[in-house]
Amino acid sequence: MTGDDRYARQRLIPGWDQDRLAAATVVIAGVGALGNEVAKNLALAGVGHLLLCDPDTVAPSNLSRCVLFSAASGDPVGRGKVQVATEVLHRLAPQTRVTGRTRDLTTGIGLGELADADVVVGCLDSVRARLDLLSRCALVEALLVDGGTGSWGGEVRIRRTTVEGCYACTLTTRERGRSDVPWSCADATGDHAAAAMVATTALIAAQLSLAVLGEVVGRPADSGIIVFDGGTGQTRRVEVTRDPGCLHHRPLGTREPVVAGSRSTVAELAAELPPGAEPQAWTEFIVPGAPGERPRTTSRILDAAGDTRLCDLGIAPAEVLPVRTTEGDYRWMRLSS
């Protein structure tokens, strides 16, 4: 250990393994207040690769809770959250590789990337978004550490495998099916305003970061939900029983690799598939209509022009595509990275 070792103090922690951190990849879904703080903590700790995903832009109300949106390098308001966070993290922790995706979760991070990550961290601000992330992690059995904040506290939720109960198991069927939107602090009003402050963000982000670091260095925390009350200093563990009616426990079958990647064309993907196979996207995209007809939406990849790149259809790197065969069953094809 030398005097210029930036991790000298961490290496003194019993059981610490800086090399394992340097080799780790962590996905962070959501780069608002909570994601800001978690990304900062993990980058300073020396995690080797952070993959950040968030489609939103910086709003003025973010500035009181987001350390990475400092105005020191210019006004960040109106710029993409991922872009600003990535630039600052490069300066703050140059040893950490940061990959940014200014997209929503489904089109920004492929299922293969979730599967390959050491940990996936959810820092999202709506029930719908949390359930979407939970569902995609379940498809590939990705370890999910999810968090949320309230006025004076928050929750940390850890789900390792689909055998365990999950956040969705704590909701009613109606709550699971409810469609909501991530109201931003910039334009939220009335019942949609999100009460939040930097202290609760820092509290929950610290717990999320500890869970991630412990997982990587070999000190995993127990699965389940922990509720933190910052006002009283109390914590309580919520035991989650798996709900047989919860749909977030269905991993995919065997995933078959293909040479095509997200930057390959539709024709290049089709050339690798069995005759008559129908590859599907996880989200719909727009294709031109026939002469005199309006454009239409579809999830059938072969409906797009053969020279269209898969990424232009909203298909993420290392995505796992459902491919319907002529026999009527499905195969799972993983795109290359």
N, C-alpha and C positions, 0 to 999 in steps of 0.2 A: 504494500500500500504506500503510495508516494504522496508527496505534498500537493501535487496538482491533480489528484484523483477527485473528480467532482462527486463521486459516490462513496467517499471514504467513510462517512458517518453511517450510511446505510449498510455497508459491508460489516459493521460491528454488530448488527442485529443477528441474534442467534437464528440459524436456519436460513439466512438470506442467501439468495443466489442471483447475483447481478447478471450473469451470463444468460440465465433462463429468461430474465426480463428483456434483455437485448434481443433475444431470438423470438420474442412473443409478438403476436398480432392481436390487436383489440379493435373491434368495430364499435363506434359510438354513433347511435342513431338519435339525432337531435342535437343541435349545437347552440341551443339557447342558453339560459342561465346555468342550468344543471350540467349540460354537456360541455359548456365553457370550462367550468371548474374541474370536472372530471378529466377532460383532455389536458388541462394545465397540470394537474397532479400526476397523471400517468406519464406525460412527456418529461417532466422534471425528474421523476423516479427512474427514467431510463428505459421505458417500454420501447422496443425496437421499431414497431410500425403501428401507426394509428390510422384507421380508415374512418373518416368523418362523412356523415350523410345528413343533409338538411336542405330543403328546397327554398327556405325563406330568406328574406333580407333583414338587415339590422334596422331596428326601430329605435327611436329616442328612448323609450322606456326600458330598452335592454341595457342601457349604459350604466345604470346604477347597480347592476348585478352581474355584469359580464366582464371579467378582467381582460379577456382577449380582444375586446372591442374598444380598447383604449384609443383616444383621439391623438395619441402621441405621434402617430405616423399618418395623420390626416383624418378627416371626418369619415367614420365608417358607415354612417346612416345611409340607407338605401343600397348599400353593397351587399352581396351575398354573404351570409353568415359563415359558410364554409370557407369562402375565399379569404375573408379577413382573418378568421381563426387560423387557417393554414399558414398565412404569411407571418403572423405573430409567433406561432409555435416554431417555425423555422428559425427565427431569431432567438427565441427563448431557450430552445432545446435542440440545437442543430444536429445532435446525434440521433434524434428520432425522425424516421421517415414518415411523412404525413401525406396521405392520399385524400383528396377532397372530392366529393360528389354533390353538386348542387341539383339534386333530384329528390323525388319522394323515395320512400324506402324500397318499394317494389321494383322501380326502374333504376334505382341507384346502386343497390347492392345485390349481387347474385346469390342464389341459394348456396352455390359452391363456396362463395366467400364467407358466408355465415358458418358453413360447416368447417372450413379450414381455420377460422379464427380461434384463438385460445379462449376468448370470452367475448360475448356480445353484450353491450351496455345500452339499455334503453333509457333515454333522457327526453321523453316525449311529453306532450302537453294535452293529449286528449285520450279518452278511453278507446276510441276507434283505432287510433294510431298504435296504442299499446297492444291491443288485441291483434292487429295486423302483424306487428313484430313478433309477438308471442306465437302466432300461427306459423309464420315462416321459419322461426327457430325450431318449432316442433317438427316441421317437415323433414329437417335434416338433423334432428337431435342436437342442436347447438346449445351450449351453455348460455343461459340468459340471466344477467343481473340487471334488474329493472328498478327504477326509482321514481318517486313523485314527491312534490312538496306541497304543503299547505301553508296557512298563515303563520303557524308557530311550530311546525314540525313536518313530518312526512313519513314515507315508507320506503323500505328496501325489500325487494322480492327476488329470491334466487330460485331458479328452476333448472335442474340439470338434465332430467330425462322426462319423456312423456309418460312414464309410469307414475310420476308424482302428481299431486294436486298442483294447481296453478292459479294465477291471478284470476283467470276467467272463471274458474270453479267457484270463486267467491261472489260472482255476479249472478243475477237472475237471468233467465232465458231472454227476457225483454231487454235487459241491460246489455247483454252480449250482442244483440242484433241491432241496437240503436246506432244510427248513423249520426256522428257528430263531427265537428270541425275543430281544428286547433286554433281557437280564438287567440290572436296575438294581443299582447299588452298594449300595442299601439292603437288598435281600433276597437278593442273590447269595451263594451259599456253595459251598465245595468247588471243583469243576472249573469252575463257572460264575462264580466271582468274577473281576472285572475289575481287574487290577493297574494303577493309574494314579496320577499325582501332578501337581501344578500345573506343575512345570517342563517336563515333556514336553508337557503341554497348551499351555503358552505357546509352546513351540518350534514345534509343528506349526501352531498357530493363526496365528503370525506368518507362516509360509510360505504358508498359505492366503490370508491377508490381502494379502500382497505379490502373489500371483498375481491376485487379484481387482482390486486397485488398478492393477496393470500393464495388465490387460486393458482396464479402463475408460479409462485415460488414453492408451492407444495403444502400450504396451510389452508385448505379449503374450509369455508364456512358451511354451516348446515343449510340445507334447502329450507324454503318457507318464507314467511313474511315477518318482518320486524317493523313495528310502529314506533316512531320516535316523537316524544312530546318535548319540544325545546323549551317550552315555558316552565315545565315542572322538572325537567331533567330525567323523566321516567321513560323506560322502554318496555315494550311487551312483545312477546312472540305470538303470532297467530298460527295455530295449527290448521293446515288446509287439507281437507279430505277431498279426494278426487271425485268429481261429479260425473257419473256415468253418461249424463246427457251433454257434457262439455265436448265440443268438437276439436279442441286444441290439443289432441293427443294422438294424432295420426301421422306418423312418419312415412315418408316415401319408401318404396321398395329399392331394389338395387339400382344404382345410378351408373349408366354406361357412358364412358367418355367419348367425345367426338373431337375431331381436329378443328372444326370450325369454332371461331370465337365471336364475341359480340361485334367485332369490326368486319367479320366475314359477311358476304352477301347471302341473300335468300337462296340464290341458285347454288352457292357453294355448300350451304347447309343441306339443301335438298339432295345434292349428289351423294351425300353420306348416308342417307336414310333408305330403308327398304322401300321397294316399289309400293306406291299407294299409301304410304305413311303420311299422317297429317300432324305436323308440329304445331303446337299452340303457344301463344304468349300468355302471361299471367294477367296482363291488362290489355284492354282494347286499344286499337290504333285506327287511324283514318286512312282509307284507300280511295283513290279516285273512282268515280262511277263511270259507267259506260257513257258513250257520247249522248248528250242530252239528259243524263241522269246526275243526281247530286252525289257528292262523296258519301261514303258510308263507313261505319265503324265495324271492326271485326277483330277477333283474336286469332284467326287462322293465318299463320305466317305465310303460307304459300299464296294467299290472296294478294300479297304485295308484289310489286315488280321484282323480277329476278335480280336486278342490279342494286336493289335497295340494301343498305347495310342493316344488320340486325339491331345495332345500337340506335339507329334512326327510328326504329319501331318501339323504342323504349325497353329494349332487352339489355339487361345489365351484364357486365363481365362475369364469367364463370356461372352463368345462370343454369339451372336445371329445368329443362323444358319437358312438359308432358307431350308425348307423341302417340297419337292414336293409330293403331295398326289396322290392317284390313280385316283382321279377325274381331275387331271391336274392343280389344283390351288396350292398356296403356303401357308404354315403356318410358323410362325416365332418362333423358339424354343430357349429360352435363357438357356445356360448352367449355372450351379451353380458356385459360386465363390470359 
